[in-house]
Amino acid sequence: MNLFGRHRSPGYWDARLAETWHLRTWPTKNALIARHTPLDAAILDIACGNGSILRDLKARGYGDLSGLEISGYAVDRLREEGFTMYPGKAPYLPVPDAGFDAIIASQILEHVIRRDVFANEIKRALKPGGQAFFFVPDDCLGPIDEPEHVVQFNARTFEAFLARHFEVISIESIKDENFSMPILFGRVRPKNTYKPHP
């Protein structure tokens, strides 16, 4: 229903991120990502915003960390902090083929109209044996509640979408300790190519 609605400009996101740079952190998400990736993994965070996930992973000892973000302000600031940054906007990912062991799509899938293209781009960017982590609101914040959202997922529709494109390792509903909103966490891998990390 929001296909032809107003979309936020890069300038809007520059200003918003500058105001909230250190305010939004996701400790529960960060712990889940760290649990399922080795320290030497090459990781890409799509629409990384203020880089809170990247900064947390860096503090845990990860070294090969990249972000993709529409905001030039965020790209410049995170580059200054030592992250590899790609300016861009989903569904297309201006990143190397087979460049990443893990790709994070946190609170982004519900914003993407061309989700099949987006999933194919993630598969293209994953190394053989790689995995992706998707986080979306759990049966809340649909297009009526949140004008920037174009779809609302529940556990069934989320798994059905992921299963069209990936082998689904797990789907679970979580709550991040900093937010009351329920979140679906999907962990996936390209079909028939994965060797699991414990």
KELOKE-19463 format. One line per 5 residues: number of its first residue (from 1); for each residue x, y, z of C-alpha. Coordinates in steps of 0.5 Angstrom, whole numbers. Layout:
NUM = X Y Z; ...
// end
This chain:
1 = 0 0 0; 6 5 1; 9 3 -6; 8 10 -9; 8 14 -2
6 = 14 19 0; 21 16 1; 26 19 6; 32 22 2; 39 21 4
11 = 39 28 7; 34 26 12; 38 20 14; 44 24 15; 40 29 20
16 = 37 23 23; 43 19 24; 47 25 27; 42 26 32; 41 19 34
21 = 49 17 33; 50 13 40; 42 12 42; 40 6 38; 44 -1 40
26 = 42 -8 39; 45 -12 45; 41 -18 44; 42 -18 36; 49 -17 37
31 = 50 -23 42; 46 -28 37; 51 -25 31; 57 -27 35; 54 -33 37
36 = 54 -36 30; 60 -33 27; 68 -34 28; 72 -28 29; 75 -28 22
41 = 69 -28 19; 68 -22 13; 61 -19 15; 57 -14 12; 51 -10 15
46 = 46 -8 10; 43 -1 12; 48 -1 18; 45 6 20; 49 9 26
51 = 54 2 25; 52 0 32; 52 -7 30; 59 -6 27; 62 -3 33
56 = 60 -8 38; 63 -14 33; 69 -10 33; 69 -9 40; 69 -17 41
61 = 75 -18 36; 72 -18 29; 76 -15 24; 73 -16 17; 67 -11 18
66 = 64 -8 12; 57 -3 12; 52 -1 7; 49 5 8; 45 11 4
71 = 47 16 9; 53 20 6; 54 22 14; 54 15 16; 59 12 11
76 = 64 18 12; 64 17 20; 64 10 20; 70 10 15; 73 14 20
81 = 72 9 25; 76 4 21; 70 0 17; 70 -1 10; 64 2 7
86 = 59 2 1; 55 7 -1; 48 5 -3; 41 3 -2; 37 -4 -3
91 = 35 -8 -7; 42 -8 -10; 48 -9 -7; 54 -5 -10; 59 -10 -6
96 = 64 -16 -9; 61 -22 -11; 62 -28 -6; 66 -23 -1; 62 -24 5
101 = 62 -30 10; 56 -27 14; 51 -22 12; 46 -18 16; 40 -15 14
106 = 37 -12 21; 30 -8 20; 31 -7 13; 27 -13 9; 20 -10 11
111 = 22 -3 7; 24 -7 1; 19 -7 -5; 24 -12 -9; 25 -17 -4
116 = 26 -23 -9; 32 -18 -12; 35 -17 -5; 35 -24 -3; 39 -26 -10
121 = 44 -20 -9; 45 -23 -2; 46 -30 -5; 51 -27 -10; 55 -23 -4
126 = 56 -29 0; 62 -33 0; 61 -41 -1; 59 -43 6; 56 -37 8
131 = 50 -35 12; 45 -29 13; 42 -26 19; 35 -23 18; 31 -19 23
136 = 24 -16 22; 19 -14 27; 15 -20 29; 7 -19 27; 7 -11 28
141 = 9 -5 25; 6 -6 18; 5 -1 13; -1 2 16; 3 3 23
146 = 9 5 20; 9 9 13; 16 7 11; 14 -1 11; 12 -4 5
151 = 10 -11 8; 9 -14 15; 11 -21 17; 9 -26 22; 13 -33 23
156 = 9 -36 17; 10 -31 12; 17 -29 14; 19 -37 14; 16 -38 7
161 = 20 -32 4; 26 -34 6; 25 -41 4; 24 -39 -3; 31 -37 -3
166 = 35 -40 2; 36 -46 6; 33 -44 13; 37 -46 19; 32 -43 24
171 = 27 -38 26; 26 -35 32; 22 -29 36; 26 -25 40; 26 -19 44
176 = 32 -14 44; 34 -12 51; 33 -5 49; 27 -5 46; 20 -8 47
181 = 18 -10 40; 18 -17 38; 23 -19 33; 23 -25 28; 31 -27 27
186 = 32 -32 21; 38 -35 20; 39 -38 13; 45 -40 8; 45 -41 1
191 = 42 -48 -1; 47 -54 -1; 53 -50 0; 54 -49 8; 58 -52 13
196 = 55 -50 20; 59 -46 25; 58 -49 32
// end
